[in-house]
C-alpha cells in the first residue's frame, strides 16, 4: 500500500547520479548539483521544494544553495537585459538553458526574486546566518 501511495516519488532519492566531467571522466554525486537551478528556472514550486529538501537532507548547507540559486537568477536577469554568453563567461548549455527558462518568468518578478535572494543572503550574514535556511525555504515556496 505504501508503495502505491508514493509511487510518483519513487526515484526522488537516488543513491548516486553520474555526471559527465570533461577532465576526469565521470563524477558521482549523491545529488544533482544543478537540479535546484533547473527547478528555479522552470518556476516549479513543487520541484524547487523537493530539490531543496533533497539537498538539505544530503547535508548541503543553505549558504551553498543560495549561491547556486543567485547565480542562476543573475544569469537569467542579465540574459533578459541582452547579455551574451561571452559577457557572462558561461558555456553554451547553461546560457541556452537560462535563456529558455526566461519564458517562465515575468521580467519584474525575476528582478524582484533576485533582489530578495540577495537581501536574504546579506541579512543572514549580518545576523550570523541562523535564519538563512528558513528564509530561503520560504522564498522558494513563494515562487
N, C-alpha and C positions, 0 to 999 in steps of 0.2 A: 504494500500500500504506500509506504513512504517513497519508494522508487517512482511511482506514478505521480505523486504529488510534486516532486522536484525534478521531473523529467526534463523540463526545459532548461534547467540549470546544471545538467549532468556534467558538462565539460568545462564549467567555470574554473574549478580549482584543479588544473592540470599539474602534474608533477614537474615537468620541465618543458620549456619551449625552446626550440632551436632557431637561432637567427644567424643567417649567413654573414660572416665577417670577412671583408676583403683581405686583410693582412694575415690572419691566423686560421682561416677556415671557418669552422662553425663554433659559435659561442652558445653556451647553455645558460638559461635563466630560469629561475623558479617563477618568474612573472614576465610579462611582456613590458619592456620599458617604454614603449610608445603607445600602448593601448589607451592610456588615460588621455593622451594628447588627441588621439583619433576620436575618442568619445566626446571630448570638448568640441572638436571641430564639427562633429555631427550634431551637436547640441542635443544630445540624448541624455536626459536626466538619469534614466534607468542605467544605461551603460556607464555613465560617469560615476555613479554611486557604486556600482558593482566593482568597477576597476579600482576606485578609491579604497574600498573595503579590502579587496584582494591585496593591494599593495601594502596597506597598513597592517594587515594580518601577516604579511610576509616579512614584516619588520622594517619596512621603508618609512622613514620619518616624514612628517608633513612638510618640513622645510625642504627636503629633497623634491617632493612632489610639486610644491608651489613653484619651484624654479622651472620645472618641465612645463607646467601649465602656462606660466608667464611667457616662456619662450615661444610656445605655440601661438598664443594670443597676440603677442608682439609682432610675430611674423605675419599673421593674418591682417593686423591693422596696417602694417607697412605695405603689404601687397595691395591692400584695398586703396591705399593712397598712391600707388603707382611704382613701388619699389620692384626691382628686378632681383633675380637670384644672386647676381653678382653684387648688388648693393647689400644684400643680407648676408652674403657669404655662406649660402647653403647649397646643397646639391639639388638636382632636378626633381627627385621624388618628393622630398619634403616641400619644395616650392609648389609643385603641381597639386599636391595633396592639400596644402593650405589654401591655394587659390580655389580649388574645387569646394572646399569647406565654407568659403565665403557665402555661398548661396544659402546656407543655413542660418546666417546671422544678418540682422539689420546693422548698418554701419554704426548707428548711435548706440545700440545695445552692446556691440563689440567693444567700442571705446569705453563705455561705462563699466563693462565687465573687467577690462584691463585696468582701469583706474582703481576699482575696488580691490582687485588682486594685489596691486602694488601697495595700496593703503593697508590691507590686512598684513602683508609681509612686514612693512615698516613698523606698524603698531606692535606686532608681536616681538620685534627686535627691541623696541623701547620698553616693553613690559616683560622681558625675559622669556618670551616665546611660549608661555604656558597655555595660551588660548589659541595658538595657531591652528591646531588640528580641528578644534570645534568650529572656529570661524571659517576655515577653508571648507569643511564639510557642509556647513550651512550655505555658503555661497554656491558650491557645486550643486546643491539641491535646489537652488533657486534659478538655475539656468532656464 
